[in-house]
Amino acid sequence: MEPSKSQPLSNTGGDQAKDNKYKRSGQIVFRMPNFKEFSEGRGPLEVFSAPVVYINGLPWRIKIKHLDAYVGLHLQCDGDKTDVAWTCRAAFQFSAVSCKKSSECLMKEGNLEKFYIFHANFTVWGYEKFACIEKLMDPKNGLYDEEADTVTFKAEMITKKEMPEVRLEDVLLINKRLLAAHSKYFRTLFFGENAENSPNIQIDELSDAFLSCARLISTMYPHNVELEDECVEGVLILANRFLLDSVEKRCVDFLVTKSKKSAICKFRLAHLCGIVDMKNKILEEMTKEDFLIAGKNYFSNLSETDKLGVDERNELKERHKELFGTE
């Protein structure tokens, strides 16, 4: 996701230099000015909180987006500009702060026990439809300060400490130069300015990370082992995270042309990895049969739907409405 070219608006927060940049948890509070103009779609449609707030040594900010009748809120990590191999696991919860009752947080969205992976290839997580603009502006809700023309948004964050103890049997020995030849991520990790002699990589987004890593390497040149439905999800997630473009392209081609996975599963993977063209293609080609929740599709579709976030569910609802005329 590309950052907005609009200038970030000022924050009401304190002097960030006085804070501990490496604290594991924290919050971003942004009193957004000129909100009436923003709510009417005038002025910049994307606004970033400022200044950035450092948590776990990385700069974070809230991205506020105008989306028709809704305001979208996203947490964005600007990462380490000198290190493409940076990664961080963070849980967050958004809210709108009442302008009438001191610090009361309303319209909460998010779970502080659910962690998302932020890395160089995926810097933004959040909600496309955080709140309806009409509800934010309604005087009864006490969120819009008419006199100051502001709405205050808040993001609470918790990050996970990297690299827990690793068992010897879970360590995969690899050829550094082979990986570096295929990925800027690994070139930086192994041979960059801040390279370690024996770097460890934590992978907790997959339950079978060891097997997925081994399968990822076998998919690369010169091995070129064919992909299968049983392994393609893990391989794609790792290829996307580690900037292995050639492997990611192979996974996309397999999913689009050969895979027998459900359309909803393919849609979920495309969204998870930020592969917009693939996601749009899957949506456009979905048929009524892809939405069936009976027979052989029942458990597959039910399982995949449970893994979707709010935004993905809404996109599927729109496609369902196009096909069936109802949600």
C-alpha positions in Angstrom: 0.0 0.0 0.0 1.5 3.3 -1.1 1.7 6.2 1.5 -0.4 9.3 0.8 1.3 12.3 -0.8 -0.6 14.6 1.4 1.2 16.3 4.3 0.6 14.7 7.7 -1.3 16.8 10.2 0.1 17.7 13.6 -0.5 15.6 16.7 -1.3 16.7 20.2 1.1 14.1 21.7 4.1 15.0 23.9 7.8 15.1 22.9 8.5 11.7 21.4 12.3 12.2 22.1 11.6 11.8 25.8 9.9 8.4 25.3 11.6 5.1 25.3 11.7 4.1 21.6 12.1 0.5 22.4 9.1 0.0 24.7 7.1 -3.1 23.9 3.7 -1.4 24.1 2.2 2.1 23.7 -0.4 4.1 22.1 -1.0 6.7 19.3 -3.5 9.4 20.0 -4.3 11.7 17.1 -6.6 14.7 17.3 -7.5 15.1 13.6 -8.3 18.7 12.7 -10.5 19.9 9.8 -12.7 16.9 10.2 -15.8 18.4 8.7 -14.0 19.1 5.5 -12.6 15.6 5.5 -16.0 14.0 6.2 -17.4 15.8 3.1 -14.7 14.4 0.9 -12.9 17.7 0.5 -9.2 18.1 1.0 -6.9 15.1 1.4 -8.7 11.7 1.4 -5.8 10.1 3.3 -4.3 11.6 6.5 -1.5 10.3 8.6 -1.0 11.0 12.3 2.1 13.0 13.2 4.7 12.8 14.6 5.4 9.1 14.4 5.4 7.1 17.6 8.3 4.7 18.2 7.4 1.3 19.7 9.8 -1.7 19.6 12.3 0.6 17.9 10.1 1.2 14.9 8.1 4.3 13.8 4.3 3.8 13.8 1.4 6.1 12.8 -2.3 5.9 12.2 -3.6 6.2 8.6 -7.1 7.7 8.3 -8.8 7.2 5.0 -12.1 8.6 3.6 -14.1 5.8 2.0 -17.5 7.1 0.9 -19.7 6.9 4.0 -17.0 5.4 6.1 -13.7 6.3 7.8 -11.0 3.6 7.4 -8.3 3.3 10.1 -5.1 1.5 9.6 -1.9 1.0 11.6 1.2 1.7 9.5 4.8 0.8 10.4 7.3 2.8 8.3 9.9 0.2 9.2 13.7 0.5 9.1 14.7 2.3 6.0 18.2 0.9 6.2 17.1 -2.7 6.6 14.7 -4.5 4.2 14.8 -7.5 6.5 13.0 -5.8 9.4 9.9 -7.5 10.9 7.6 -6.9 13.9 4.6 -8.7 15.4 2.0 -6.3 16.7 -1.5 -6.5 18.1 -3.7 -3.3 18.1 -7.0 -1.9 18.9 -8.5 1.3 17.4 -11.1 3.6 19.1 -12.6 7.0 18.8 -12.1 9.2 21.9 -15.1 11.0 23.4 -14.8 14.8 23.4 -17.3 15.1 26.3 -16.2 12.4 28.8 -12.5 12.5 29.6 -10.5 9.8 27.7 -13.5 7.5 27.2 -12.8 5.2 24.2 -15.7 4.3 22.0 -16.3 2.3 18.8 -13.5 -0.1 19.7 -12.2 -2.3 16.9 -9.4 -4.8 17.1 -8.0 -7.4 19.5 -4.9 -6.9 21.6 -4.4 -10.7 21.7 -4.3 -11.1 18.0 -0.9 -10.4 16.5 -0.2 -9.4 12.9 3.1 -9.6 11.0 4.5 -6.3 9.8 7.4 -6.4 7.4 9.0 -4.7 4.5 6.5 -6.2 2.0 3.4 -5.6 4.2 3.5 -2.5 6.4 -0.2 -1.8 6.9 -3.0 -3.6 8.8 -6.4 -2.2 9.8 -10.1 -1.7 8.9 -11.5 -0.2 5.7 -14.8 0.5 7.4 -13.8 1.4 11.0 -16.8 3.7 11.5 -19.7 5.4 9.7 -19.0 9.1 9.2 -22.6 9.9 10.1 -22.1 8.3 13.5 -18.8 10.1 14.1 -20.5 13.4 13.3 -23.7 12.8 15.3 -23.7 15.1 18.4 -25.4 12.4 20.4 -22.3 10.3 20.3 -20.0 13.0 21.6 -17.1 12.2 19.2 -17.0 15.3 17.0 -15.8 18.5 18.7 -17.8 21.0 16.6 -16.0 24.0 18.1 -12.5 22.7 17.4 -13.6 20.8 14.3 -11.8 17.6 15.4 -12.2 13.9 16.0 -9.7 12.1 18.2 -8.6 8.6 17.1 -6.5 6.3 19.3 -4.5 3.1 18.6 -3.3 0.9 21.5 -0.5 -1.4 20.6 1.4 -4.4 21.9 4.4 -5.9 20.2 6.0 -9.3 20.7 9.6 -9.8 21.6 11.5 -11.5 18.8 13.3 -14.8 18.8 12.1 -17.0 21.6 14.3 -20.1 22.4 14.7 -22.2 19.3 14.9 -26.0 19.4 17.8 -27.6 17.5 15.4 -29.9 15.7 13.5 -26.9 14.4 16.6 -25.2 12.8 16.9 -25.5 9.1 20.4 -25.1 7.6 20.3 -23.3 4.3 22.6 -22.0 1.6 22.9 -18.3 2.2 24.1 -17.4 -1.2 21.3 -19.3 -2.9 18.7 -17.4 -0.9 20.5 -14.1 -1.4 20.6 -14.6 -5.1 16.8 -14.8 -5.2 15.8 -12.2 -2.6 16.8 -8.7 -1.5 15.5 -9.6 2.0 18.1 -12.3 2.4 20.9 -10.3 0.7 20.4 -7.7 3.4 20.0 -10.2 6.2 23.1 -12.2 5.3 25.4 -9.7 3.6 24.1 -6.3 4.5 25.7 -3.6 6.6 24.1 -5.0 9.8 24.4 -8.7 8.9 24.9 -11.3 11.7 27.2 -14.2 11.4 24.5 -16.7 12.2 21.1 -15.0 11.9 17.9 -16.7 13.1 14.5 -16.1 11.6 11.4 -16.5 13.6 8.3 -17.8 11.8 5.2 -18.1 13.9 2.5 -17.3 11.3 2.6 -21.0 10.2 2.0 -24.0 12.4 4.3 -26.1 10.1 7.0 -23.5 9.5 9.8 -25.9 9.3 8.2 -28.0 6.6 7.0 -24.9 4.7 10.6 -23.5 4.7 12.0 -26.7 3.4 9.3 -26.8 0.7 10.0 -23.2 -0.1 13.6 -23.9 -0.8 12.8 -26.9 -2.9 10.5 -24.8 -5.1 13.4 -22.4 -5.9 15.8 -22.7 -8.8 17.7 -25.0 -9.4 15.4 -27.6 -7.6 12.1 -26.3 -9.2 10.0 -29.0 -7.5 6.3 -28.7 -8.5 3.9 -27.1 -6.2 0.9 -29.0 -4.6 -2.3 -27.9 -2.9 -1.0 -29.3 0.4 2.0 -26.9 0.5 1.2 -23.9 -1.6 -0.3 -21.8 1.2 2.8 -22.0 3.4 5.2 -21.5 0.5 3.2 -18.4 -0.8 3.1 -16.8 2.7 6.9 -17.2 3.1 7.7 -16.2 -0.4 5.7 -13.0 0.1 7.3 -12.2 3.5 10.9 -12.8 2.3 10.5 -11.0 -1.1 11.1 -14.1 -3.2 9.3 -12.8 -6.2 10.0 -15.8 -8.5 8.5 -18.2 -6.0 5.5 -16.0 -5.4 4.8 -15.8 -9.1 4.9 -19.6 -9.3 2.5 -19.9 -6.4 0.1 -17.4 -8.0 0.2 -19.2 -11.3 -0.4 -22.5 -9.6 -3.4 -21.2 -7.6 -5.0 -19.5 -10.6 -4.5 -22.3 -13.2 -4.0 -25.6 -11.4 -5.1 -25.6 -7.8 -8.3 -27.3 -6.6 -8.5 -25.1 -3.6 -11.8 -23.2 -3.1 -12.2 -19.7 -4.6 -12.7 -18.3 -1.1 -9.4 -19.8 0.0 -7.6 -18.3 -3.1 -9.2 -15.0 -2.4 -8.1 -15.1 1.3 -4.5 -15.9 0.3 -4.4 -13.1 -2.3 -5.7 -10.6 0.3 -3.3 -11.8 3.0 -0.3 -11.4 0.7 -1.5 -8.1 -0.9 -1.7 -9.6 -4.4 -4.3 -7.2 -5.8 -4.5 -8.5 -9.4 -5.0 -12.1 -8.2 -7.6 -11.1 -5.7 -9.6 -9.1 -8.2 -9.4 -11.9 -10.7 -10.7 -14.4 -8.2 -13.6 -12.1 -7.2 -14.6 -11.5 -10.8 -14.6 -15.2 -11.7 -16.5 -16.4 -8.6 -19.7 -18.1 -9.5 -22.8 -19.1 -7.4 -21.3 -22.5 -6.8 -18.3 -21.0 -5.1 -20.6 -19.6 -2.4 -22.5 -22.8 -1.7 -22.4 -23.9 1.9 -23.9 -27.4 1.3 -22.4 -30.7 0.2 -18.7 -31.0 -0.5 -18.1 -27.2 -0.2 -19.6 -26.8 3.2 -16.7 -27.5 5.6 -14.1 -25.9 3.2 -16.0 -22.6 2.8 -17.0 -22.5 6.5 -13.3 -22.9 7.5 -12.1 -20.3 5.0 -14.8 -17.8 6.0 -13.8 -18.0 9.6 -10.3 -16.9 8.7 -11.4 -13.7 7.0 -11.3 -10.3 8.4 -14.1 -7.7 8.3 -12.9 -6.1 5.1 -12.5 -9.3 3.2 -16.0 -10.5 4.3 -17.5 -7.2 3.1 -15.9 -7.7 -0.3 -17.3 -11.2 -0.6 -20.7 -9.9 0.5 -20.6 -7.5 -2.4 -19.8 -10.2 -4.9 -22.5 -12.5 -3.3 -25.0 -9.7 -3.8 -24.0 -9.3 -7.5 -24.6 -13.0 -8.1 -27.6 -13.6 -6.0 -29.2 -10.2 -5.7 -29.0 -10.4 -1.9 -26.4 -10.9 0.9 
